[in-house]
Amino acid sequence: MELFGITLTEYVGYAASIMVLISFTMKDVKKLRTLNMIACLLFVAYGFLMPTLRIGLPIIITNVAIFCINFYYSFLKKTQIKA
């Protein structure tokens, strides 16, 4: 499927890239991590939309790992109070 000569796969890739870019403009770390997690999910979808899994697998693996790191620091790690 193409719209204006751009495939769905390319749109997903561009959307993921824009989300990463926007996430790094955030001053609030929680917002940065949330937007970056969304970007990671878009990149995982992009990886699965590649012509073969062999091409998309590095994208998928990397972004699943980044998503897990962001998720851990956003929701699982307890904040430590320094004296």
C-alpha positions as CSV (number, residue, x, y, z in Angstrom):
1,M,0.0,0.0,0.0
2,E,1.4,3.4,-1.0
3,L,0.2,6.9,-0.3
4,F,2.1,9.8,-2.1
5,G,4.7,7.2,-3.2
6,I,5.5,6.3,0.4
7,T,4.8,2.8,1.7
8,L,3.2,1.9,5.0
9,T,6.6,0.5,6.2
10,E,8.3,3.8,5.5
11,Y,5.5,5.8,7.3
12,V,6.0,3.6,10.4
13,G,9.8,4.1,10.2
14,Y,9.4,7.9,9.9
15,A,6.9,8.0,12.7
16,A,9.3,6.1,15.0
17,S,12.2,8.3,14.1
18,I,10.1,11.5,14.8
19,M,9.0,10.1,18.1
20,V,12.7,9.5,19.1
21,L,13.6,13.0,18.1
22,I,10.7,14.5,20.0
23,S,11.4,12.4,23.1
24,F,14.9,13.9,23.3
25,T,13.4,17.4,23.5
26,M,11.7,16.6,26.7
27,K,13.0,18.1,30.0
28,D,11.0,15.7,32.1
29,V,12.6,12.2,32.2
30,K,9.3,10.5,32.7
31,K,7.9,12.1,29.5
32,L,11.2,11.3,27.6
33,R,11.0,7.6,28.6
34,T,7.3,7.4,27.7
35,L,7.7,8.8,24.3
36,N,10.8,6.8,23.7
37,M,8.9,3.6,24.6
38,I,6.3,4.5,22.0
39,A,9.0,5.0,19.5
40,C,10.5,1.6,20.4
41,L,7.1,0.0,19.8
42,L,6.9,1.7,16.4
43,F,10.4,0.5,15.5
44,V,9.5,-3.0,16.5
45,A,6.5,-2.8,14.1
46,Y,8.9,-1.4,11.5
47,G,11.2,-4.3,12.0
48,F,8.4,-6.8,11.4
49,L,7.3,-4.9,8.3
50,M,10.8,-5.3,6.7
51,P,10.9,-7.6,3.6
52,T,12.4,-10.4,5.7
53,L,12.9,-11.0,9.4
54,R,16.6,-11.3,8.8
55,I,16.7,-7.6,7.9
56,G,14.3,-6.5,10.6
57,L,15.7,-8.6,13.5
58,P,18.4,-6.2,14.6
59,I,15.9,-3.4,14.7
60,I,13.5,-5.5,16.7
61,I,16.0,-6.8,19.2
62,T,17.6,-3.4,19.9
63,N,14.3,-1.7,20.4
64,V,12.8,-4.4,22.6
65,A,15.9,-4.1,24.8
66,I,15.6,-0.3,24.9
67,F,11.9,-0.6,25.7
68,C,12.6,-2.9,28.6
69,I,15.2,-0.5,30.0
70,N,12.8,2.4,29.8
71,F,10.0,0.4,31.3
72,Y,12.2,-0.7,34.2
73,Y,13.3,2.8,35.0
74,S,9.8,4.2,34.5
75,F,7.8,1.7,36.5
76,L,9.8,-0.9,38.4
77,K,12.8,0.8,39.9
78,K,12.2,2.3,43.3
79,T,13.6,5.8,43.6
80,Q,16.3,6.0,46.2
81,I,16.4,9.0,48.6
82,K,19.9,10.3,49.1
83,A,20.8,11.7,52.5
